[in-house]
Amino acid sequence: MAEIIQRDGTWTFDGDALRLVPGRDKNVGLLRKALGELTVPLGALAGISFEHGKRSGRLRLRLRDGADPLLQATGGRLTDSADPYHLTVESDRYGVAEYFVDEIRGALLLDEVPATAVDRFLLPGPSVPLSVSAGDGTASFDGEQVRLEWNWKTEEAKSAAGARSLALSDIRSVEWQPAVGLENGHLRFTVRGAPTKAPPKYDPNAVELWGFKKDPLMTLVAAAVQARLPHPSAPPQTQVPTPADGPPKQLTPSPSPAPHPNPPPEADHDALLRRLRELGDLRESGVLTDEEFTLAKRAILKRM
């Protein structure tokens, strides 16, 4: 197990998953505090890096595209202070950070985790129900319905119709955009059968954000909704004919058979030996450095 404890937070790796706990330092953003503890399975990771600095460094996790509904809904627009996959490291813990990186890279190499995109969410997203107030309104989500309520700062053309309820089945997509410079941000829902290109200030399916402290909290609603929508990269559903008195049924491709959960010990041992030989070939060809080879070899020997 590898662990790094900082004022900014604590990251723990047990070989199968990363546990990310935000710190209590005043510089920890509201979003990270609201998200609380996150568990990231090893299979959701595309990589990890450590950046040195004069006074402090930074650990950065890189998740596989499409693995996290939060990153899907925000499109990589979170600031460092709000991003739960960044950790500030004090200069006297650089050695621990580098060891932490080596442990995770060795596990990714040993488990042959690809860095490619995925077609399903590997993290669950925020729990519901939840409600957030920011900008010109309040967005609430109970798992089945989004409710948008307006405040006294809302443009009259948008607030005149009153509060708005959107069924999850009618929502096609969700997007959070931060305020940048003089341009306001938004939390916007694209609703089936009601496309709109109106600015968020006038769009009844959007909350306009003005760059205040609570704006990032709107990503909680965005991520919770995103986690319950069809994955953008999921295989398309196909229709098959049904009797005339019923609508066509939606079918999804049958999943591939799961591998045998408990392979014979001899087969597992042989596979590890083959992996050792492959690692040796990769080192000889220059693909792996001596240090990377040693880390991967050590992990394999532990499993034998």
FENLIN-V178764 format. One record per residue. N is the residue number from 0. RES is the residue in one letter. SS is DSSP state (H for helix, E for strand, C for the rest). Layout:
[[N:RES:SS] [N:RES:SS]]
This chain:
[[0:M:C] [1:A:E] [2:E:E] [3:I:E] [4:I:E] [5:Q:E] [6:R:C] [7:D:C] [8:G:E] [9:T:E] [10:W:E] [11:T:E] [12:F:E] [13:D:C] [14:G:C] [15:D:C] [16:A:E] [17:L:E] [18:R:E] [19:L:E] [20:V:E] [21:P:E] [22:G:C] [23:R:C] [24:D:C] [25:K:C] [26:N:C] [27:V:C] [28:G:C] [29:L:H] [30:L:H] [31:R:H] [32:K:H] [33:A:H] [34:L:H] [35:G:C] [36:E:C] [37:L:E] [38:T:E] [39:V:E] [40:P:E] [41:L:H] [42:G:H] [43:A:H] [44:L:E] [45:A:E] [46:G:E] [47:I:E] [48:S:E] [49:F:E] [50:E:E] [51:H:C] [52:G:C] [53:K:C] [54:R:C] [55:S:E] [56:G:E] [57:R:E] [58:L:E] [59:R:E] [60:L:E] [61:R:E] [62:L:E] [63:R:C] [64:D:C] [65:G:C] [66:A:C] [67:D:C] [68:P:H] [69:L:H] [70:L:H] [71:Q:H] [72:A:H] [73:T:H] [74:G:C] [75:G:C] [76:R:C] [77:L:C] [78:T:C] [79:D:C] [80:S:C] [81:A:C] [82:D:C] [83:P:C] [84:Y:C] [85:H:E] [86:L:E] [87:T:E] [88:V:E] [89:E:E] [90:S:H] [91:D:H] [92:R:H] [93:Y:H] [94:G:H] [95:V:H] [96:A:H] [97:E:H] [98:Y:H] [99:F:H] [100:V:H] [101:D:H] [102:E:H] [103:I:H] [104:R:H] [105:G:H] [106:A:H] [107:L:H] [108:L:H] [109:L:H] [110:D:C] [111:E:C] [112:V:C] [113:P:C] [114:A:C] [115:T:C] [116:A:C] [117:V:C] [118:D:C] [119:R:C] [120:F:C] [121:L:C] [122:L:C] [123:P:C] [124:G:C] [125:P:C] [126:S:C] [127:V:C] [128:P:C] [129:L:E] [130:S:E] [131:V:E] [132:S:E] [133:A:E] [134:G:C] [135:D:C] [136:G:E] [137:T:E] [138:A:E] [139:S:E] [140:F:E] [141:D:C] [142:G:C] [143:E:C] [144:Q:E] [145:V:E] [146:R:E] [147:L:E] [148:E:E] [149:W:E] [150:N:C] [151:W:C] [152:K:C] [153:T:C] [154:E:C] [155:E:H] [156:A:H] [157:K:H] [158:S:H] [159:A:C] [160:A:C] [161:G:C] [162:A:C] [163:R:E] [164:S:E] [165:L:E] [166:A:E] [167:L:H] [168:S:H] [169:D:H] [170:I:E] [171:R:E] [172:S:E] [173:V:E] [174:E:E] [175:W:E] [176:Q:E] [177:P:C] [178:A:C] [179:V:E] [180:G:C] [181:L:C] [182:E:E] [183:N:C] [184:G:E] [185:H:E] [186:L:E] [187:R:E] [188:F:E] [189:T:E] [190:V:E] [191:R:C] [192:G:C] [193:A:C] [194:P:C] [195:T:C] [196:K:C] [197:A:C] [198:P:C] [199:P:C] [200:K:C] [201:Y:C] [202:D:C] [203:P:C] [204:N:C] [205:A:E] [206:V:E] [207:E:E] [208:L:E] [209:W:C] [210:G:C] [211:F:C] [212:K:C] [213:K:C] [214:D:H] [215:P:H] [216:L:H] [217:M:H] [218:T:H] [219:L:H] [220:V:H] [221:A:H] [222:A:H] [223:A:H] [224:V:H] [225:Q:H] [226:A:H] [227:R:H] [228:L:C] [229:P:C] [230:H:C] [231:P:C] [232:S:C] [233:A:C] [234:P:C] [235:P:C] [236:Q:C] [237:T:E] [238:Q:E] [239:V:E] [240:P:C] [241:T:C] [242:P:C] [243:A:C] [244:D:C] [245:G:C] [246:P:C] [247:P:C] [248:K:E] [249:Q:E] [250:L:E] [251:T:C] [252:P:C] [253:S:C] [254:P:C] [255:S:C] [256:P:C] [257:A:C] [258:P:C] [259:H:C] [260:P:C] [261:N:C] [262:P:C] [263:P:C] [264:P:H] [265:E:H] [266:A:H] [267:D:H] [268:H:H] [269:D:H] [270:A:H] [271:L:H] [272:L:H] [273:R:H] [274:R:H] [275:L:H] [276:R:H] [277:E:H] [278:L:H] [279:G:H] [280:D:H] [281:L:H] [282:R:H] [283:E:H] [284:S:C] [285:G:C] [286:V:C] [287:L:C] [288:T:C] [289:D:H] [290:E:H] [291:E:H] [292:F:H] [293:T:H] [294:L:H] [295:A:H] [296:K:H] [297:R:H] [298:A:H] [299:I:H] [300:L:H] [301:K:H] [302:R:H] [303:M:C]]
